[in-house]
């Protein structure tokens, strides 16, 4: 049932994902270029407004498409709904030109097409590092063989891209972490991680949108609200968005928390 995508990538394909969903698979690893392509294809399919498609979501190197089986039923009963929509998606991707699937387009907010329109570049995230705000800062420093202050310098020195949202609403997985800061997850996860915690898990960095259990290494915390279902755009961060971190002191953290 897996169908080759038919583009210039031999490892790309379309495959069924249970009833009423399929997966456009672009690769098998965490890679910034693959992720840019996944985001571009997600934008392409979302903007195409295919009949019966209820959701399009990008991951690191794939795009999940949920669809209504009835909208893709074959009156002649020759093809299954999956075969019909898979063929349509494959043709749409093959026929797209330029930035739409090149991997260079940045994702937009709801209602926007591919490209840079409508997104601040990059969004600044203020972070209070270490001490009571980042209990594992010294662990990350020890693993890297550097001073904790150097961890902060390196973490704030990079520009990150939101690869995808997952784990829970508003949790953004960010690519672009300095290789020196790559640190394995904790052997024993914490049962309570404070909301806004900025953490490192392997080659990724991310921010916990609410109090949760978690096993990533905590290096700091932001007072920004990462997810609020009452907002027009509930998630502060969206796939494809650029992010930079800025160090702040505890007094500023308290001021921003109260504002």
C-alpha contacts under 8 A as a table, 3 or more apart, distances in Angstrom:
res1	aa1	res2	aa2	distance
1	X	15	X	6.38
1	X	16	X	6.93
2	X	13	X	6.72
2	X	14	X	5.74
2	X	15	X	4.34
2	X	16	X	6.95
3	X	13	X	5.58
3	X	14	X	5.11
3	X	15	X	6.21
3	X	86	X	7.74
4	X	10	X	7.93
4	X	12	X	6.44
4	X	13	X	4.32
4	X	14	X	6.25
5	X	12	X	5.69
5	X	13	X	4.46
5	X	14	X	6.06
5	X	90	X	5.52
5	X	94	X	7.91
6	X	9	X	7.72
6	X	10	X	7.91
6	X	12	X	7.84
6	X	13	X	7.73
6	X	90	X	7.19
6	X	94	X	7.06
7	X	10	X	7.50
7	X	12	X	7.61
7	X	94	X	6.05
9	X	12	X	5.61
9	X	26	X	7.81
11	X	25	X	7.87
11	X	26	X	6.54
11	X	27	X	6.06
12	X	24	X	7.42
12	X	25	X	5.34
12	X	26	X	4.40
12	X	27	X	6.24
13	X	24	X	5.90
13	X	25	X	5.21
13	X	26	X	6.71
14	X	22	X	6.90
14	X	23	X	5.61
14	X	24	X	4.52
14	X	25	X	6.03
14	X	86	X	6.63
14	X	90	X	7.74
15	X	22	X	5.64
15	X	23	X	5.32
15	X	24	X	6.67
15	X	25	X	7.63
16	X	19	X	7.74
16	X	21	X	6.31
16	X	22	X	4.32
16	X	23	X	6.24
16	X	82	X	6.96
17	X	20	X	7.47
17	X	21	X	5.04
17	X	22	X	4.59
17	X	23	X	6.17
18	X	21	X	6.01
18	X	22	X	7.44
20	X	66	X	5.77
20	X	67	X	5.23
20	X	68	X	6.03
20	X	69	X	5.78
20	X	82	X	7.59
21	X	64	X	6.99
21	X	65	X	5.47
21	X	66	X	4.27
21	X	67	X	5.90
21	X	82	X	7.95
22	X	64	X	5.87
22	X	65	X	5.38
22	X	66	X	6.68
22	X	82	X	7.55
22	X	86	X	7.78
23	X	62	X	6.62
23	X	63	X	5.66
23	X	64	X	4.64
23	X	65	X	6.34
24	X	62	X	5.43
24	X	63	X	5.01
24	X	64	X	6.40
24	X	65	X	7.88
25	X	28	X	7.95
25	X	61	X	6.45
25	X	62	X	4.46
25	X	63	X	6.63
26	X	34	X	6.82
26	X	37	X	7.84
26	X	38	X	6.92
26	X	61	X	5.28
26	X	62	X	5.42
27	X	34	X	6.76
27	X	61	X	5.30
27	X	62	X	7.09
28	X	61	X	6.59
29	X	60	X	7.63
29	X	61	X	6.86
30	X	34	X	7.54
30	X	35	X	7.52
30	X	60	X	5.94
30	X	61	X	6.96
31	X	34	X	5.36
31	X	35	X	6.16
31	X	60	X	7.36
31	X	61	X	7.67
32	X	35	X	5.04
32	X	36	X	6.19
32	X	163	X	7.93
32	X	175	X	6.87
33	X	36	X	5.14
33	X	37	X	6.41
33	X	103	X	6.59
34	X	37	X	5.13
34	X	38	X	6.22
34	X	60	X	7.12
34	X	61	X	5.45
34	X	103	X	7.31
35	X	38	X	4.93
35	X	39	X	6.15
35	X	59	X	7.33
35	X	60	X	4.95
35	X	61	X	5.23
35	X	62	X	7.88
35	X	103	X	7.58
35	X	163	X	6.28
36	X	39	X	5.14
36	X	40	X	6.15
36	X	103	X	4.39
36	X	104	X	6.21
36	X	105	X	7.13
36	X	106	X	7.34
36	X	163	X	7.94
36	X	240	X	7.37
37	X	40	X	5.01
37	X	41	X	6.15
37	X	61	X	7.73
37	X	101	X	5.99
37	X	102	X	6.09
37	X	103	X	3.61
37	X	104	X	7.18
38	X	41	X	5.20
38	X	42	X	6.08
38	X	58	X	5.94
38	X	59	X	7.04
38	X	60	X	7.00
38	X	61	X	5.61
38	X	62	X	5.61
38	X	63	X	6.12
38	X	103	X	7.17
39	X	42	X	4.98
39	X	43	X	6.23
39	X	58	X	5.83
39	X	59	X	7.94
39	X	63	X	7.91
39	X	103	X	7.23
39	X	105	X	7.75
39	X	106	X	7.14
39	X	107	X	6.13
39	X	239	X	7.18
39	X	240	X	6.68
40	X	43	X	5.12
40	X	44	X	6.17
40	X	99	X	7.70
40	X	100	X	5.73
40	X	101	X	5.04
40	X	102	X	7.06
40	X	103	X	5.54
40	X	104	X	7.33
40	X	105	X	5.68
40	X	106	X	6.87
40	X	107	X	6.79
40	X	114	X	6.67
41	X	44	X	4.88
41	X	45	X	6.14
41	X	63	X	7.44
41	X	93	X	7.29
41	X	100	X	6.94
41	X	101	X	5.35
41	X	103	X	8.00
42	X	45	X	5.30
42	X	46	X	6.01
42	X	56	X	6.25
42	X	57	X	6.46
42	X	58	X	5.82
42	X	63	X	6.16
43	X	46	X	5.06
43	X	47	X	6.00
43	X	100	X	7.66
43	X	107	X	6.49
43	X	108	X	7.86
43	X	113	X	6.30
43	X	114	X	5.68
44	X	47	X	5.34
44	X	48	X	6.18
44	X	93	X	7.87
44	X	100	X	6.12
44	X	101	X	7.20
44	X	113	X	7.71
44	X	114	X	7.26
45	X	48	X	5.04
45	X	49	X	6.86
45	X	50	X	7.42
45	X	56	X	7.19
45	X	89	X	7.63
46	X	49	X	5.73
46	X	50	X	7.86
46	X	55	X	7.96
46	X	56	X	6.17
47	X	113	X	6.33
49	X	53	X	7.11
50	X	53	X	5.70
51	X	71	X	6.30
51	X	72	X	7.84
52	X	67	X	5.27
52	X	68	X	4.85
52	X	69	X	7.65
52	X	70	X	7.82
52	X	71	X	5.18
52	X	72	X	7.46
53	X	56	X	7.65
53	X	65	X	7.05
53	X	66	X	5.83
53	X	67	X	4.13
53	X	68	X	6.33
54	X	65	X	7.73
54	X	66	X	5.55
54	X	67	X	5.40
54	X	68	X	7.20
55	X	64	X	7.91
55	X	65	X	5.84
55	X	66	X	5.15
55	X	67	X	7.20
56	X	63	X	6.91
56	X	64	X	5.75
56	X	65	X	4.68
56	X	66	X	6.56
57	X	63	X	5.58
57	X	64	X	5.21
57	X	65	X	6.67
58	X	61	X	7.61
58	X	62	X	5.93
58	X	63	X	4.29
58	X	64	X	6.31
58	X	164	X	6.40
58	X	239	X	7.89
59	X	62	X	5.26
59	X	63	X	6.01
59	X	64	X	7.86
59	X	163	X	6.91
59	X	164	X	5.32
59	X	165	X	7.67
60	X	163	X	5.99
60	X	164	X	6.55
67	X	71	X	7.88
68	X	71	X	5.52
68	X	72	X	7.12
69	X	72	X	5.46
69	X	73	X	6.30
69	X	81	X	5.81
69	X	82	X	7.81
70	X	73	X	5.17
70	X	81	X	7.64
71	X	81	X	7.91
72	X	80	X	7.90
72	X	81	X	4.61
72	X	82	X	7.52
72	X	84	X	6.44
72	X	85	X	6.54
73	X	77	X	7.58
73	X	80	X	6.71
73	X	81	X	5.00
74	X	77	X	4.90
74	X	78	X	6.51
74	X	79	X	6.03
74	X	80	X	6.69
74	X	81	X	6.70
74	X	84	X	7.71
76	X	79	X	7.93
77	X	80	X	7.20
79	X	82	X	7.97
79	X	83	X	5.86
79	X	84	X	6.29
80	X	83	X	5.17
80	X	84	X	6.36
81	X	84	X	5.19
81	X	85	X	6.26
82	X	85	X	5.40
82	X	86	X	5.84
83	X	86	X	5.13
83	X	87	X	6.07
84	X	87	X	5.32
84	X	88	X	6.34
85	X	88	X	4.98
85	X	89	X	6.09
86	X	89	X	5.16
86	X	90	X	6.06
87	X	90	X	5.15
87	X	91	X	6.16
88	X	91	X	5.21
88	X	92	X	6.11
89	X	92	X	4.98
89	X	93	X	6.18
90	X	93	X	5.27
90	X	94	X	6.12
91	X	94	X	5.06
91	X	95	X	5.98
92	X	95	X	5.31
92	X	96	X	6.15
93	X	96	X	5.28
93	X	101	X	7.08
96	X	100	X	6.41
96	X	101	X	6.71
97	X	100	X	6.26
97	X	101	X	7.04
97	X	102	X	7.91
98	X	101	X	6.84
98	X	102	X	6.19
99	X	102	X	4.86
99	X	103	X	6.76
99	X	104	X	5.90
99	X	105	X	5.60
100	X	103	X	7.47
100	X	105	X	6.48
100	X	114	X	6.68
101	X	104	X	7.71
101	X	105	X	7.59
102	X	105	X	7.21
105	X	114	X	5.63
105	X	115	X	4.95
105	X	116	X	7.37
106	X	114	X	5.86
106	X	115	X	4.97
106	X	116	X	5.77
106	X	240	X	5.11
106	X	241	X	7.05
107	X	113	X	7.42
107	X	114	X	5.42
107	X	115	X	6.41
107	X	116	X	7.35
107	X	238	X	7.71
107	X	239	X	6.04
107	X	240	X	4.64
107	X	241	X	6.82
108	X	111	X	7.75
108	X	112	X	5.29
108	X	113	X	6.02
108	X	114	X	5.94
108	X	115	X	6.71
108	X	116	X	6.84
108	X	117	X	6.79
108	X	118	X	6.76
108	X	119	X	6.72
108	X	238	X	7.74
108	X	239	X	7.91
108	X	240	X	7.37
108	X	241	X	7.88
109	X	112	X	5.66
109	X	118	X	7.09
109	X	119	X	7.41
109	X	238	X	6.91
110	X	233	X	7.99
112	X	117	X	7.49
112	X	118	X	7.79
116	X	119	X	6.20
119	X	241	X	6.93
120	X	123	X	5.70
120	X	241	X	7.99
120	X	242	X	7.89
121	X	241	X	7.35
121	X	242	X	5.71
121	X	243	X	7.35
122	X	159	X	7.59
122	X	241	X	7.21
122	X	242	X	4.52
122	X	243	X	4.79
122	X	244	X	6.14
123	X	241	X	7.76
123	X	242	X	6.22
123	X	243	X	4.75
123	X	244	X	6.16
124	X	243	X	5.99
124	X	244	X	4.99
124	X	245	X	5.70
124	X	246	X	6.69
125	X	222	X	6.99
125	X	224	X	7.57
125	X	243	X	7.14
125	X	244	X	6.14
125	X	245	X	4.73
125	X	246	X	5.99
126	X	222	X	5.79
126	X	223	X	7.66
126	X	224	X	7.87
126	X	245	X	5.83
126	X	246	X	4.66
126	X	247	X	5.87
126	X	248	X	6.24
127	X	198	X	7.68
127	X	220	X	6.02
127	X	221	X	5.29
127	X	222	X	4.58
127	X	223	X	7.64
127	X	245	X	6.63
127	X	246	X	5.88
127	X	247	X	5.02
127	X	248	X	5.71
127	X	253	X	7.71
128	X	133	X	6.28
128	X	134	X	7.83
128	X	220	X	5.34
128	X	221	X	5.43
128	X	222	X	6.40
128	X	247	X	5.84
128	X	248	X	5.10
128	X	249	X	5.73
128	X	250	X	6.25
128	X	253	X	6.59
129	X	133	X	5.91
129	X	134	X	5.56
129	X	137	X	7.50
129	X	152	X	7.18
129	X	219	X	5.79
129	X	220	X	3.96
129	X	221	X	6.55
129	X	247	X	6.81
129	X	248	X	7.62
130	X	133	X	5.32
130	X	134	X	4.00
130	X	135	X	5.96
130	X	136	X	7.33
130	X	137	X	5.43
130	X	138	X	7.79
130	X	219	X	5.66
130	X	220	X	5.53
131	X	134	X	5.65
131	X	135	X	5.91
131	X	137	X	7.97
132	X	135	X	6.18
133	X	197	X	7.52
133	X	218	X	7.95
133	X	219	X	7.14
133	X	220	X	4.87
133	X	221	X	5.38
134	X	137	X	5.71
134	X	197	X	7.49
134	X	198	X	7.71
134	X	218	X	4.89
134	X	219	X	3.88
134	X	220	X	3.93
134	X	221	X	6.58
135	X	138	X	7.57
135	X	217	X	7.99
135	X	218	X	5.77
135	X	219	X	6.26
135	X	220	X	7.65
136	X	139	X	4.99
136	X	140	X	6.32
136	X	217	X	5.43
136	X	218	X	4.93
136	X	219	X	5.41
137	X	140	X	5.28
137	X	141	X	6.27
137	X	148	X	6.31
137	X	151	X	7.62
137	X	217	X	7.59
137	X	218	X	6.58
137	X	219	X	4.45
137	X	220	X	7.55
138	X	141	X	4.86
138	X	142	X	5.98
138	X	147	X	7.95
138	X	148	X	5.69
139	X	142	X	5.11
139	X	143	X	6.15
139	X	217	X	7.92
140	X	143	X	5.13
140	X	144	X	6.21
140	X	148	X	7.77
140	X	151	X	7.52
140	X	181	X	6.75
140	X	183	X	6.27
140	X	217	X	7.32
140	X	219	X	7.87
141	X	144	X	5.13
141	X	145	X	5.91
141	X	146	X	5.15
141	X	147	X	5.69
141	X	148	X	5.09
141	X	150	X	7.81
141	X	151	X	6.12
141	X	181	X	7.78
142	X	145	X	4.94
142	X	146	X	6.36
142	X	147	X	7.60
143	X	146	X	7.96
143	X	183	X	6.83
144	X	180	X	5.86
144	X	181	X	6.15
144	X	182	X	7.84
144	X	183	X	7.82
146	X	150	X	6.33
146	X	151	X	7.17
147	X	150	X	5.18
147	X	151	X	6.69
148	X	151	X	5.05
148	X	152	X	6.63
149	X	152	X	5.13
149	X	153	X	6.30
150	X	153	X	4.88
150	X	154	X	6.05
151	X	154	X	5.19
151	X	155	X	5.96
151	X	181	X	7.02
152	X	155	X	5.08
152	X	156	X	6.01
152	X	247	X	7.45
153	X	156	X	5.39
153	X	157	X	5.86
154	X	157	X	4.94
154	X	158	X	6.78
154	X	178	X	6.63
154	X	181	X	7.83
155	X	158	X	6.13
155	X	177	X	7.09
155	X	178	X	7.03
155	X	181	X	7.79
155	X	245	X	7.16
156	X	244	X	6.59
156	X	245	X	4.82
156	X	246	X	5.68
156	X	247	X	6.97
157	X	244	X	7.79
157	X	245	X	7.75
158	X	176	X	6.79
158	X	177	X	6.91
158	X	178	X	7.09
158	X	244	X	6.57
158	X	245	X	7.88
159	X	176	X	6.46
159	X	242	X	6.66
159	X	243	X	5.82
159	X	244	X	5.12
160	X	174	X	5.88
160	X	175	X	5.46
160	X	176	X	4.75
160	X	177	X	7.08
160	X	242	X	5.53
160	X	243	X	5.00
160	X	244	X	6.26
161	X	174	X	5.43
161	X	175	X	5.30
161	X	176	X	6.64
161	X	239	X	7.67
161	X	240	X	5.85
161	X	241	X	5.61
161	X	242	X	4.62
161	X	243	X	6.15
162	X	165	X	7.72
162	X	172	X	6.06
162	X	173	X	5.81
162	X	174	X	4.62
162	X	175	X	6.50
162	X	237	X	7.22
162	X	238	X	6.54
162	X	239	X	4.84
162	X	240	X	5.13
162	X	241	X	5.34
162	X	242	X	6.49
162	X	243	X	7.45
163	X	172	X	7.31
163	X	173	X	5.62
163	X	174	X	5.61
163	X	175	X	6.21
163	X	239	X	5.51
163	X	240	X	6.15
164	X	172	X	5.95
164	X	173	X	5.61
164	X	174	X	7.63
164	X	238	X	7.44
164	X	239	X	4.99
164	X	240	X	7.68
165	X	168	X	7.72
165	X	169	X	7.14
165	X	170	X	6.28
165	X	171	X	5.44
165	X	172	X	4.63
165	X	173	X	6.20
165	X	238	X	7.28
165	X	239	X	6.75
166	X	169	X	6.61
166	X	170	X	7.35
166	X	171	X	5.69
166	X	172	X	6.66
166	X	173	X	7.42
167	X	171	X	6.39
168	X	171	X	5.72
169	X	209	X	7.67
169	X	227	X	6.95
169	X	235	X	7.33
170	X	209	X	5.85
170	X	226	X	5.95
170	X	227	X	5.13
170	X	234	X	7.71
170	X	235	X	4.94
170	X	236	X	7.10
170	X	237	X	7.06
171	X	206	X	7.15
171	X	207	X	6.27
171	X	208	X	5.89
171	X	209	X	5.78
171	X	226	X	7.68
172	X	206	X	5.80
172	X	207	X	6.53
172	X	237	X	6.69
172	X	238	X	7.57
172	X	239	X	7.81
173	X	204	X	6.73
173	X	205	X	6.50
173	X	206	X	5.22
173	X	207	X	7.92
174	X	177	X	7.72
174	X	204	X	5.89
174	X	205	X	5.40
174	X	206	X	5.72
175	X	203	X	7.76
175	X	204	X	5.86
175	X	205	X	7.08
176	X	204	X	7.53
177	X	181	X	6.88
177	X	182	X	7.26
177	X	203	X	6.39
177	X	204	X	6.09
177	X	205	X	6.54
178	X	181	X	5.54
178	X	182	X	7.10
179	X	182	X	5.31
179	X	203	X	7.06
181	X	200	X	7.98
181	X	203	X	7.73
182	X	200	X	7.28
182	X	201	X	7.37
182	X	202	X	5.11
182	X	203	X	4.77
182	X	204	X	7.31
183	X	200	X	6.65
183	X	201	X	6.20
183	X	202	X	4.81
183	X	203	X	6.96
183	X	217	X	7.65
184	X	201	X	5.87
184	X	202	X	4.66
184	X	216	X	7.87
184	X	217	X	7.95
185	X	200	X	7.52
185	X	201	X	5.06
185	X	202	X	6.24
185	X	215	X	5.61
185	X	216	X	4.87
185	X	217	X	6.13
186	X	189	X	5.90
186	X	215	X	5.17
186	X	216	X	6.06
186	X	217	X	6.44
187	X	215	X	7.48
188	X	215	X	6.62
189	X	213	X	6.93
189	X	214	X	5.23
189	X	215	X	3.83
189	X	216	X	7.41
190	X	193	X	6.54
190	X	213	X	5.51
190	X	214	X	5.40
190	X	215	X	5.93
191	X	212	X	7.03
191	X	213	X	4.24
191	X	214	X	6.60
192	X	211	X	6.26
192	X	212	X	5.34
192	X	213	X	4.72
192	X	214	X	7.15
193	X	197	X	6.95
193	X	208	X	7.61
193	X	211	X	5.28
193	X	212	X	5.14
193	X	213	X	5.62
193	X	214	X	6.32
194	X	197	X	5.79
194	X	208	X	7.45
194	X	210	X	6.60
194	X	211	X	4.56
194	X	212	X	6.90
195	X	208	X	5.57
195	X	209	X	5.36
195	X	210	X	3.85
195	X	211	X	4.46
195	X	212	X	7.40
195	X	221	X	7.90
196	X	207	X	5.84
196	X	208	X	5.20
196	X	209	X	5.52
196	X	210	X	6.51
196	X	221	X	5.19
196	X	222	X	4.95
196	X	223	X	6.13
196	X	224	X	6.80
196	X	225	X	7.17
196	X	226	X	7.18
197	X	207	X	5.45
197	X	208	X	5.26
197	X	209	X	7.75
197	X	218	X	6.48
197	X	219	X	7.63
197	X	220	X	5.84
197	X	221	X	4.18
197	X	222	X	6.41
198	X	205	X	7.24
198	X	206	X	5.80
198	X	207	X	4.49
198	X	208	X	6.67
198	X	218	X	5.97
198	X	219	X	5.96
198	X	220	X	5.04
198	X	221	X	5.16
198	X	222	X	7.02
199	X	205	X	5.57
199	X	206	X	5.49
199	X	207	X	6.19
199	X	208	X	7.86
199	X	216	X	5.72
199	X	217	X	5.15
199	X	218	X	4.33
199	X	219	X	5.53
199	X	220	X	6.97
200	X	203	X	7.36
200	X	204	X	5.76
200	X	205	X	4.39
200	X	206	X	6.53
200	X	216	X	5.51
200	X	217	X	5.04
200	X	218	X	6.62
200	X	219	X	7.40
201	X	204	X	5.34
201	X	205	X	6.17
201	X	206	X	7.98
201	X	215	X	7.75
201	X	216	X	4.78
201	X	217	X	6.28
207	X	226	X	7.96
208	X	211	X	7.14
208	X	212	X	7.36
208	X	226	X	7.86
209	X	225	X	6.97
209	X	226	X	4.91
209	X	227	X	5.96
210	X	226	X	7.87
210	X	227	X	7.95
222	X	253	X	7.32
223	X	253	X	6.27
223	X	254	X	7.98
223	X	256	X	6.30
223	X	257	X	5.20
224	X	256	X	7.82
224	X	257	X	7.47
225	X	228	X	7.05
225	X	236	X	7.32
226	X	235	X	5.95
226	X	236	X	5.03
226	X	237	X	7.16
227	X	234	X	5.34
227	X	235	X	4.60
227	X	236	X	6.04
228	X	231	X	5.74
228	X	234	X	4.80
228	X	235	X	6.64
229	X	232	X	7.82
229	X	233	X	7.81
229	X	234	X	4.73
229	X	235	X	7.83
230	X	234	X	6.57
231	X	234	X	4.88
233	X	236	X	7.07
235	X	238	X	6.71
237	X	241	X	6.77
238	X	241	X	5.75
248	X	252	X	6.34
248	X	253	X	6.96
249	X	252	X	5.56
249	X	253	X	6.44
250	X	253	X	4.87
250	X	254	X	6.28
251	X	254	X	5.23
251	X	255	X	6.32
252	X	255	X	4.98
252	X	256	X	6.07
253	X	256	X	5.30
253	X	257	X	6.03
254	X	257	X	5.00
254	X	258	X	6.33
255	X	258	X	5.34
255	X	259	X	6.29
256	X	259	X	5.08
